[in-house]
Amino acid sequence: MEGLRLMFLFICLVVPRRALASSPPHDPNLVVEHVQRSINESRRSLGYLSCGTGNPIDDCWRCRPNWESDRKHLADCAIGFGKDAIGGRDGRVYVVTNSGNDDPVNPVPGTLRHAVIQDEPLWIIFKRDMVIQLKEELVMNSFKTIDGRGASVHIADGPCITIHRATNIIIHGIHIHDCKPSGGSLIRDSPEHYGHWTTSDGDGISIFEGKHVWIDHCSLSNCHDGLIDAIHGSTAITISNNYMTHHDKVMLLGHSDYYTQDKDMQVTIAFNHFGEGLVQRMPRCRHGYFHVVNNDYTHWEMYAIGGSANPTINSQGNRFLAPDDRSKKEVTKHEDAAESEWRRWNWRSEGDLYLNGAFFRGSGDGASSAATYARASSLSARPSSMVSSMTSTSGALLCRVGSQC
């Protein structure tokens, strides 16, 4: 209690009075929660520098003034289960110059589709700001990096990105939104092959039997199905520093309760901001192992983290701000199982910060056993008090050549 009183005194001395005006002045708990809300509402315009925030990805590259001349250094900065994703690090730089003329069967040189289907490793960048409206889903070949730094790049208003049986993929710094399903049609997935693809779901990024995948600093919203889905034996994935807003079913990890190949799935979800307009699945997990660490949850309408089919969920150092609705305070949702079953699932919370009545329902015999979570990715959680600064610049960054990101 003494620590709370000290924090209350600090807030009264440091925080502008208008930030406290709507909170009862004699209730320290309400004041602290109110200030946390105020911080969240204003922080995205504060322009924090990444140096020294404790975000190991950003601190690895963003403070380097020569980021543009040393783009591939980004591949050395991955953490978590997707840390070995090298993307196109060992290949040449491919510059996308053409935002239109999307031909799914015979891609035009200079387009994003032409770049991602090549057999060789490629580090793909963009000559200028552009909006890319795809005619069919963008099927990526292995060893590719899509690097949006230096331009404002939107993939929107059509089918979006598919990683199908591909490995070593990095997607960084892209706006992905308003993605739509596409009809079954012919799509080229390599210089030598094209074939008939069934109807896509309208995901922002769909990972199907993909491995060594890293999705970082993207802004995703308002897609037809999921923002990021990983199914059918996908594994070795890191989803980090993304800003997700205005969507229902945010993230599905695991195909179905009966698809047991997903037991080997390992996904790290770190430093993301789950923002306004989100409903559920941040993520929804099945079968595998999921390390959810140092994320900021500022909105959900149903629940934040859910799962079925006995997934292991390790939640560490996150910040959970519950909605005002009294029936929506629980962070977790154990789906499609009786309590006698889900009580055996290993879900634990360690060092998380709960605000406005949020609570996490842990479960499992090994919930307090370090051995159960020994598989945790190489990422160590920072204190939840640092989440605001570590996630303050989540989403696609405004990086311009000649200046620090």
C-alpha positions as a printed NumPy array, in Angstrom:
array([[  0.   ,   0.   ,   0.   ],
       [  2.897,   2.334,   0.717],
       [  4.086,   1.903,  -2.881],
       [  0.639,   2.839,  -4.158],
       [  0.605,   5.981,  -1.999],
       [  3.997,   6.995,  -3.373],
       [  2.809,   6.471,  -6.951],
       [ -0.312,   8.53 ,  -6.19 ],
       [  1.861,  11.339,  -4.805],
       [  4.099,  11.2  ,  -7.888],
       [  1.092,  11.419, -10.188],
       [ -0.301,  14.399,  -8.315],
       [  3.013,  16.238,  -8.578],
       [  3.92 ,  15.359, -12.178],
       [  0.786,  14.68 , -14.209],
       [ -1.138,  17.722, -15.483],
       [ -4.302,  18.397, -13.52 ],
       [ -6.507,  18.016, -16.565],
       [ -5.397,  14.379, -16.785],
       [ -6.82 ,  13.801, -13.317],
       [ -9.944,  15.882, -13.587],
       [-12.353,  13.02 , -14.207],
       [-11.03 ,  10.74 , -11.42 ],
       [-12.043,  10.946,  -7.741],
       [ -9.087,  12.68 ,  -6.044],
       [ -9.195,  10.516,  -2.931],
       [ -8.992,   7.062,  -4.535],
       [ -5.388,   6.239,  -5.553],
       [ -6.431,   3.079,  -7.428],
       [ -8.807,   4.987,  -9.686],
       [ -6.27 ,   7.732, -10.255],
       [ -3.603,   5.24 , -11.346],
       [ -6.004,   3.523, -13.731],
       [ -7.118,   6.864, -15.159],
       [ -3.535,   7.927, -15.798],
       [ -2.806,   4.616, -17.523],
       [ -5.711,   5.356, -19.868],
       [ -4.439,   8.886, -20.513],
       [ -0.967,   7.583, -21.297],
       [ -2.364,   5.13 , -23.835],
       [ -4.498,   7.768, -25.568],
       [ -1.622,  10.185, -26.032],
       [  1.507,   8.077, -26.37 ],
       [  1.288,   7.281, -30.078],
       [  1.824,  10.959, -30.851],
       [  4.722,  11.416, -28.461],
       [  7.394,  10.115, -30.839],
       [  9.427,   8.131, -28.314],
       [ 12.937,   7.24 , -29.409],
       [ 13.497,   3.513, -29.314],
       [ 16.911,   3.708, -27.678],
       [ 16.873,   2.343, -24.165],
       [ 13.193,   1.402, -23.994],
       [ 14.035,  -2.239, -23.345],
       [ 12.524,  -3.366, -26.637],
       [ 15.36 ,  -5.626, -27.859],
       [ 14.26 ,  -5.577, -31.497],
       [ 14.079,  -1.818, -31.84 ],
       [ 17.18 ,  -1.207, -29.787],
       [ 19.027,  -3.545, -32.154],
       [ 18.514,  -1.405, -35.268],
       [ 16.478,   1.78 , -34.847],
       [ 19.226,   3.795, -33.19 ],
       [ 21.577,   3.168, -36.099],
       [ 21.728,   6.323, -38.269],
       [ 22.711,   4.261, -41.313],
       [ 19.671,   1.958, -41.251],
       [ 18.964,   2.626, -44.934],
       [ 22.448,   1.65 , -46.098],
       [ 22.474,  -1.393, -43.824],
       [ 18.91 ,  -2.643, -44.209],
       [ 19.806,  -6.304, -43.874],
       [ 21.006,  -5.765, -40.311],
       [ 17.315,  -6.046, -39.428],
       [ 17.552,  -9.815, -39.994],
       [ 19.953, -10.023, -37.03 ],
       [ 17.408,  -8.446, -34.672],
       [ 14.668, -11.075, -34.506],
       [ 13.772, -12.637, -31.176],
       [ 11.589, -15.483, -29.978],
       [ 10.623, -18.597, -31.865],
       [ 10.999, -16.823, -35.218],
       [ 14.499, -15.596, -34.425],
       [ 16.105, -17.74 , -37.142],
       [ 14.033, -16.203, -39.953],
       [ 16.591, -14.579, -42.228],
       [ 14.261, -13.636, -45.064],
       [ 16.212, -12.393, -48.07 ],
       [ 19.322, -11.453, -46.106],
       [ 21.617, -13.476, -48.347],
       [ 20.204, -12.173, -51.631],
       [ 20.14 ,  -8.98 , -53.629],
       [ 17.904,  -5.965, -53.073],
       [ 14.829,  -5.84 , -55.295],
       [ 13.131,  -2.437, -55.686],
       [  9.365,  -2.424, -56.305],
       [  8.602,   0.406, -58.731],
       [  5.134,  -0.53 , -59.98 ],
       [  2.135,  -0.528, -57.651],
       [ -0.398,  -1.551, -60.3  ],
       [ -0.564,  -4.061, -63.136],
       [ -1.026,  -6.995, -60.773],
       [ -1.08 , -10.084, -62.966],
       [ -1.442, -13.232, -60.825],
       [ -0.238, -15.595, -63.584],
       [  2.367, -13.533, -65.429],
       [  3.66 , -10.97 , -62.922],
       [  5.148,  -7.785, -64.355],
       [  8.803,  -7.077, -63.397],
       [  8.974,  -4.28 , -60.852],
       [  5.777,  -5.365, -59.066],
       [  5.599,  -6.855, -55.591],
       [  4.145, -10.074, -56.965],
       [  7.031, -10.517, -59.394],
       [  9.461, -10.085, -56.492],
       [  7.911, -12.518, -54.014],
       [  7.634, -15.486, -56.414],
       [ 11.321, -15.601, -57.376],
       [ 13.336, -18.666, -56.358],
       [ 16.351, -16.659, -55.187],
       [ 16.586, -14.856, -51.821],
       [ 15.466, -11.221, -52.172],
       [ 15.335,  -8.2  , -49.877],
       [ 12.341,  -6.326, -51.288],
       [ 12.018,  -2.551, -50.81 ],
       [  9.839,   0.158, -52.373],
       [ 10.865,   3.129, -54.522],
       [  8.08 ,   5.397, -53.25 ],
       [  4.837,   5.503, -51.28 ],
       [  2.243,   3.215, -52.819],
       [ -1.081,   1.452, -52.339],
       [ -1.101,  -2.065, -53.791],
       [ -4.492,  -3.548, -54.583],
       [ -3.981,  -7.205, -55.436],
       [ -6.27 ,  -9.147, -57.764],
       [ -5.535, -12.481, -56.066],
       [ -3.742, -13.469, -52.885],
       [ -0.007, -12.761, -52.89 ],
       [  1.648, -16.194, -52.595],
       [  5.2  , -15.849, -51.295],
       [  8.198, -18.   , -52.152],
       [ 10.83 , -18.792, -49.489],
       [ 13.703, -16.529, -48.394],
       [ 12.005, -13.182, -48.937],
       [ 11.935,  -9.961, -46.926],
       [  9.266,  -7.355, -47.586],
       [ 10.78 ,  -4.19 , -46.085],
       [  8.532,  -1.134, -46.152],
       [ 10.963,   1.254, -44.457],
       [ 11.465,   4.519, -46.311],
       [  7.993,   4.506, -47.89 ],
       [  4.353,   4.309, -46.853],
       [  3.222,   1.01 , -48.337],
       [ -0.367,  -0.234, -48.094],
       [ -1.656,  -3.609, -49.211],
       [ -5.389,  -3.053, -49.133],
       [ -8.849,  -3.457, -50.65 ],
       [ -8.213,  -6.855, -52.162],
       [ -6.735, -10.258, -51.292],
       [ -3.586,  -9.989, -49.176],
       [ -0.546, -12.091, -48.181],
       [ -0.259, -15.889, -48.132],
       [  2.777, -17.816, -46.866],
       [  2.127, -21.342, -48.145],
       [  4.7  , -24.053, -47.429],
       [  7.391, -21.382, -47.451],
       [ 10.21 , -20.733, -45.026],
       [ 12.381, -17.791, -43.947],
       [  9.974, -14.921, -44.457],
       [ 10.267, -11.425, -42.928],
       [  7.454,  -8.891, -43.356],
       [  8.288,  -5.493, -41.902],
       [  6.825,  -2.006, -42.001],
       [  3.697,  -2.569, -44.124],
       [  0.111,  -1.358, -43.69 ],
       [ -2.267,  -4.272, -44.314],
       [ -5.987,  -3.575, -44.177],
       [ -9.403,  -4.117, -45.736],
       [ -8.358,  -7.514, -47.069],
       [-10.993,  -9.473, -48.951],
       [-11.523, -13.099, -50.029],
       [-10.597, -14.021, -53.572],
       [-12.278, -16.506, -55.861],
       [-10.616, -19.732, -56.911],
       [ -8.281, -18.895, -59.773],
       [ -4.833, -19.372, -61.244],
       [ -1.894, -17.91 , -59.291],
       [  1.837, -18.182, -59.916],
       [  3.951, -19.126, -56.876],
       [  7.358, -19.491, -58.585],
       [  8.898, -18.647, -61.962],
       [  8.294, -22.219, -63.103],
       [  4.875, -22.979, -61.632],
       [  1.351, -21.68 , -61.392],
       [ -1.782, -23.521, -60.414],
       [ -5.393, -23.274, -59.35 ],
       [ -5.945, -21.942, -55.836],
       [ -9.159, -22.342, -53.881],
       [-11.007, -19.354, -52.45 ],
       [ -8.98 , -17.455, -49.852],
       [-10.448, -16.435, -46.488],
       [ -9.582, -12.762, -46.65 ],
       [ -6.839, -12.821, -43.994],
       [ -4.294, -10.035, -43.708],
       [ -1.479, -12.598, -43.493],
       [ -2.226, -16.314, -43.802],
       [  0.515, -18.795, -42.849],
       [ -0.074, -22.366, -44.028],
       [  2.674, -24.907, -43.257],
       [  5.095, -21.997, -42.916],
       [  8.268, -22.019, -40.835],
       [ 10.755, -19.382, -39.676],
       [  8.419, -16.428, -40.153],
       [  8.815, -12.986, -38.581],
       [  6.124, -10.288, -38.853],
       [  7.326,  -7.003, -37.349],
       [  6.169,  -3.365, -37.174],
       [  3.126,  -3.805, -39.4  ],
       [ -0.215,  -2.033, -38.992],
       [ -3.178,  -4.343, -39.539],
       [ -6.91 ,  -3.702, -39.445],
       [-10.358,  -4.486, -40.807],
       [ -9.865,  -7.696, -42.774],
       [-12.583, -10.139, -43.769],
       [-11.351, -13.039, -41.622],
       [ -8.201, -12.897, -39.46 ],
       [ -5.475, -10.287, -39.306],
       [ -2.805, -12.999, -38.903],
       [ -3.646, -16.721, -39.028],
       [ -1.142, -19.592, -38.761],
       [ -2.385, -23.134, -39.347],
       [ -1.545, -26.615, -40.649],
       [  1.741, -27.279, -38.902],
       [  3.195, -23.785, -39.113],
       [  5.843, -23.083, -36.484],
       [  8.918, -21.008, -35.525],
       [  6.974, -17.734, -35.771],
       [  7.457, -14.337, -34.13 ],
       [  4.759, -11.655, -34.319],
       [  6.192,  -8.453, -32.86 ],
       [  5.777,  -4.663, -32.685],
       [  2.54 ,  -4.688, -34.675],
       [ -0.397,  -2.324, -34.177],
       [ -3.769,  -4.033, -34.602],
       [ -7.091,  -2.227, -34.606],
       [-10.747,  -2.421, -35.732],
       [-11.209,  -6.118, -36.244],
       [-13.205,  -9.027, -34.847],
       [-11.217, -12.292, -34.973],
       [ -7.688, -10.97 , -34.698],
       [ -5.352, -13.975, -34.67 ],
       [ -5.937, -17.722, -35.066],
       [ -3.035, -20.043, -34.247],
       [ -3.927, -23.658, -34.968],
       [ -6.241, -25.066, -37.641],
       [ -8.776, -27.073, -35.64 ],
       [ -9.108, -29.076, -32.435],
       [ -8.622, -32.243, -34.476],
       [ -5.549, -31.182, -36.454],
       [ -2.93 , -32.612, -34.098],
       [  0.018, -31.675, -36.341],
       [ -0.255, -28.234, -34.745],
       [  1.071, -29.681, -31.469],
       [  4.543, -28.674, -32.694],
       [  3.527, -25.054, -33.282],
       [  5.65 , -22.495, -31.414],
       [  4.774, -18.804, -31.645],
       [  6.128, -15.728, -29.867],
       [  3.812, -12.703, -29.636],
       [  5.756,  -9.734, -28.291],
       [  5.637,  -5.906, -28.024],
       [  2.383,  -5.618, -29.988],
       [ -0.327,  -3.056, -29.284],
       [ -3.822,  -4.524, -29.435],
       [ -5.774,  -1.302, -29.821],
       [ -9.194,   0.134, -30.412],
       [-12.017,  -1.755, -32.044],
       [-10.765,  -5.298, -31.402],
       [-13.182,  -8.003, -30.277],
       [-11.433, -11.339, -29.631],
       [ -8.57 , -13.773, -30.481],
       [ -5.446, -11.92 , -29.41 ],
       [ -4.635, -14.776, -30.016],
       [ -6.86 , -17.869, -30.086],
       [ -4.578, -20.901, -29.712],
       [ -4.761, -24.628, -30.316],
       [ -2.436, -27.484, -29.367],
       [  0.95 , -25.714, -29.486],
       [  3.128, -23.494, -27.281],
       [  2.535, -19.743, -27.216],
       [  4.709, -17.148, -25.504],
       [  2.723, -13.916, -25.09 ],
       [  5.118, -11.321, -23.712],
       [  5.186,  -7.543, -23.118],
       [  2.151,  -6.713, -25.227],
       [ -0.261,  -3.874, -24.52 ],
       [ -3.951,  -4.761, -24.541],
       [ -6.075,  -1.643, -24.463],
       [ -9.301,  -2.94 , -26.009],
       [-11.312,  -6.117, -26.274],
       [-15.06 ,  -6.65 , -26.524],
       [-15.224, -10.386, -25.729],
       [-11.838, -11.611, -24.469],
       [ -8.126, -11.144, -25.177],
       [ -6.434, -14.58 , -25.066],
       [ -8.314, -17.815, -25.71 ],
       [ -7.788, -21.359, -26.82 ],
       [ -8.912, -24.943, -27.094],
       [ -7.393, -28.398, -27.548],
       [ -4.918, -28.075, -24.665],
       [ -2.515, -25.341, -25.808],
       [  0.237, -24.102, -23.502],
       [  0.014, -20.341, -23.001],
       [  2.746, -18.445, -21.17 ],
       [  1.67 , -14.836, -20.545],
       [  4.452, -12.634, -19.174],
       [  4.82 ,  -8.926, -18.543],
       [  1.751,  -7.83 , -20.506],
       [ -0.53 ,  -4.912, -19.683],
       [ -4.268,  -5.666, -19.756],
       [ -6.769,  -2.818, -19.571],
       [-10.256,  -4.295, -19.266],
       [-13.354,  -2.727, -20.86 ],
       [-15.834,  -0.998, -18.597],
       [-18.443,  -3.711, -19.197],
       [-18.44 ,  -5.792, -16.006],
       [-19.087,  -9.005, -17.932],
       [-15.914,  -8.603, -20.065],
       [-13.2  ,  -8.3  , -17.427],
       [-11.67 , -11.748, -17.927],
       [ -8.622, -11.775, -20.183],
       [ -8.888, -15.484, -20.949],
       [-11.427, -17.784, -22.557],
       [-11.171, -21.565, -22.406],
       [-13.188, -22.685, -25.411],
       [-14.994, -25.862, -26.421],
       [-14.236, -27.804, -23.245],
       [-15.752, -28.549, -19.874],
       [-14.029, -27.029, -16.856],
       [-12.9  , -30.494, -15.773],
       [-10.884, -30.624, -19.001],
       [ -9.506, -27.085, -19.318],
       [ -8.384, -27.036, -15.723],
       [ -5.569, -29.349, -16.904],
       [ -4.389, -26.997, -19.66 ],
       [ -1.177, -25.148, -18.809],
       [ -2.008, -21.442, -18.884],
       [ -0.096, -19.114, -16.628],
       [  0.345, -15.415, -16.009],
       [  3.596, -14.032, -14.63 ],
       [  4.325, -10.359, -14.018],
       [  1.274,  -9.148, -15.948],
       [ -0.373,  -5.823, -15.074],
       [ -4.168,  -5.848, -14.701],
       [ -6.176,  -2.619, -14.885],
       [ -9.852,  -1.718, -14.563],
       [-10.718,  -5.104, -13.065],
       [ -9.003,  -7.31 , -15.655],
       [ -8.117, -10.831, -14.52 ],
       [ -6.449, -13.938, -15.973],
       [ -7.773, -17.411, -15.208],
       [ -4.75 , -19.682, -15.003],
       [ -4.926, -23.449, -15.184],
       [ -2.912, -26.644, -15.295],
       [ -0.911, -28.741, -12.86 ],
       [  2.296, -27.178, -14.139],
       [  1.103, -23.592, -14.017],
       [  3.727, -22.734, -11.416],
       [  6.418, -25.093, -12.632],
       [  9.359, -23.535, -14.457],
       [ 10.006, -26.874, -16.152],
       [  6.651, -26.691, -17.917],
       [  7.694, -23.461, -19.569],
       [ 11.331, -24.321, -20.2  ],
       [ 10.623, -24.316, -23.934],
       [  9.993, -20.582, -23.78 ],
       [ 11.647, -18.685, -26.577],
       [ 14.934, -16.934, -25.963],
       [ 13.009, -13.746, -25.165],
       [ 12.936, -12.774, -21.491],
       [ 10.027, -10.645, -20.323],
       [ 10.676,  -7.071, -19.229],
       [  8.645,  -5.597, -16.346],
       [  5.063,  -4.765, -17.298],
       [  5.733,  -1.181, -16.197],
       [  7.87 ,  -0.813, -19.35 ],
       [  5.18 ,  -1.973, -21.769],
       [  3.956,   1.537, -22.569],
       [  7.378,   2.715, -23.756],
       [  8.283,  -0.579, -25.466],
       [  5.106,  -0.54 , -27.571],
       [  4.719,   3.217, -28.052],
       [  5.777,   3.072, -31.707],
       [  4.185,  -0.237, -32.63 ],
       [  2.933,  -0.576, -36.175],
       [  4.45 ,   0.637, -39.432],
       [  7.069,   3.3  , -38.725],
       [  7.498,   6.597, -40.513],
       [ 11.064,   5.944, -41.627],
       [ 12.569,   8.367, -44.081],
       [ 15.937,   8.027, -45.745],
       [ 18.481,  10.29 , -44.094],
       [ 16.84 ,  10.323, -40.676],
       [ 16.55 ,   7.931, -37.775],
       [ 13.426,   5.774, -37.711]])
